[in-house]
Amino acid sequence: MNKQEKQTAVKALSPLQQAVTQQGATEPPFSGIYDHFFEPGIYVDPVDGQPLFSSADKYDSGCGWPAFTRPVSDDALSFLRDHSHGMERVEVRSSQADSHLGHVFNDGPAQSGGLRYCINSAALRFVPESRMAQEGYGDLLDQVRSGPADENQTPVR
């Protein structure tokens, strides 16, 4: 994606999506559309469509934002130290469009690696399992659990 394509894609986002992905804003806790959403599919960057997370790795952490135990691939994300708001955190960004997504913490489920990717809903676009092949994500179908995910189940891999 070149600079002009990215600018066009960013202009198509909602004001909240622009603020989150481009300026590093955070949506209010428990307000995002994917916080309590547990359908099978994948979550992609709304700017360029890069696959980021799978529903099979999503769980209800109670933090107020969608939580995942891992990305769909090791190269999907980039990380930056974040010292804002008087805290030491690790910012999570998409590796291709460089969209701000959220933060990663080391308090996730131990049996799934111990990480909690705390991600803004506004930084994600959901692609349901039934549309993955049509939208060009058929190669990731094996990473998605069939049937609705149990929101209270902690994923085990």
WOCORVEN-V948546 format. One line per field, one symbol per residue. phi: phi as a letter, one per 20 degrees, with the letter a starting at -180 (. if undefined). psi: psi as a letter, one per 30 degrees, with the letter a starting at -180 (. if undefined). burial: b if it has 16 or more other C-alpha atoms within 10 Angstrom, else e. Layout:
phi = ???
psi = ???
burial = ???
This chain:
phi = .effffgfffffffgffffffddmfcfggmdffdgddcefrcdcffecmffccdffdebeemeocgcceaefbfefccccfcdflmcdcdfdcffeemffdrbdcedeggfdondceecfgfeccedfgfdgffendgfdgfedffnffefeeefcc
psi = kleeeeeeeefflleeeeeeefgglklkkgfkfgehkhlkalklkfeggkkelkffgkljfgfflkklfllflfgfllkkkjglggljljkklkfefhkkeblklhgakefgfgkjjjkkefglkkjleffeeegggffgeffkkklkkjffkkkk.
burial = eeeeeeeeebeebeeebbbbbbebbbbeeeebebbbbbbbbbbbbbbbbbbbbbbbbbbbbeebbbbbbbbbeeebbbeeeeeeeeeeebbbbbbbbbbbbbbbeeebbeebeebbbbbbbbbbbbbbbeebeeeebeebbebbbeeebeeeebbee
